[in-house]
Amino acid sequence: QVQVVESGGGLVQSGGSLRLSCAASASISSINAMGWYRQAPGKQRELVALFGKGGSRKYADFVKGRFTISRDNAKNTVFLQMSSLKPEDTAVYYCKVLYGIESFSWGQGTQVIVSS
């Protein structure tokens, strides 16, 4: 099973920036996609951004123009650069790695708190 470790969360003021990192224990070449999801208290987990195997990127409408997902193949890592953060971006952010045939692993989550 692929191990996933996130880092980079924290407390930031509204309008500020944070960069999240997600490291996978498997080679990027064996991974189909890596994505960021988030879950706010009392809400369902939702997709934030996804980086596909072919280099495609998908963003949720609520982060377009503010968040950027990128990848470092040498380090089997994807990043989520978050800018112009809003209080409603407060959530636990999870990284999901899809590999093999319909297999996936979740990270433990990293808390992001945006103060107004």
N, C-alpha and C positions, 0 to 999 in steps of 0.2 A: 504494500500500500504506500502511496505517495504521502510523505509528511509535508505539512504546510505550516509555515511560521510567518506571522504578520508582525509588523512593528511600525512605529511612527505616529501613533495616535497621541492625543493630548488635549490640553485646554488652550483655546485661542479666542481672541476677540472677533466679533463680527467684522467681516471684511478682510480678515487675515488669511494666511495660507498654511497648509500642512502637506507633507508628503508621506504617504504610506508605502511600505515595502512588503512584498510577499515573496518568500523564498520557498521553492519546491525542491524536494529531495531527489526528483527524477530529472533527467535531461529534458531540456525544452523540446528536443526532437521527438520525444515519446508522448508529449502532452498535446492534446487537441485544442485546449483553450484554457485561459486563466482569467478569472473575473473577480470583480469586487461587488459585494452585496452589502446592504446595511439593514439594520433592524433597530427602530426606535421603540421606546417603551410603549407597550400596548398596540403595536403595529406589526404587520407581517414583514418578513424579510423581503427586500426588493433589490432588483438588479440596479447597479450603479453604472458599471462599465465592464466591457468584455473585450479581451484580446484574443482573436482567433489564431489558429495555427498558420493560416496563410497570411497573417499580418493584418487581417481585417479588425476594425474596431467598432464597437457599438456602445452608444451612450444612452442613458435614460434622458428623457426630455428635460427633467428638472436639473440636470448638471451640464447640459450642453453649453459650451462656451466658458465654463468655469473649471471643469475638471479635465485632466488629460491622463490617459493610460498609456504607459510605455513599457518596454521590455529590454532586459539585458540578458541576451542568450547565454553569454559566457558564465553568468552567475545564476542561471535558472530562476530569474527574478523578474517580477513585474512591479511597476510602481503606479501609484495614483497620486498625481499632483493636483491638489485641491486649492483653488484660489477663490477669492470673493466669497468666503464662507459665510453662511447665514445661520442663525440659531436653529432653523428647521433642519439643518444638516447634522445636528446632534444625533448620534446613534452609535451603536457598536458596528464596526465595519469588519466584514468577514471576507476572506479570500477563498475562492473555490477553484480547484484544479480538476479539469476533466481530462481523462487519459484512457488509453485502451479502448475497449468496447463498452461504452456506457458506464465506466467507473469514474468515481469522483471522490475527492477529499476536501474537507473544510479545515480551515485554520481555527485557532481558538478565539479569534476576534480581537480587535483593538478599539478602545473607546475614543471617540471624538466628541468633544464638548465645545460648542461655540456659544460664547456669552454675548449678550446684547449690550 
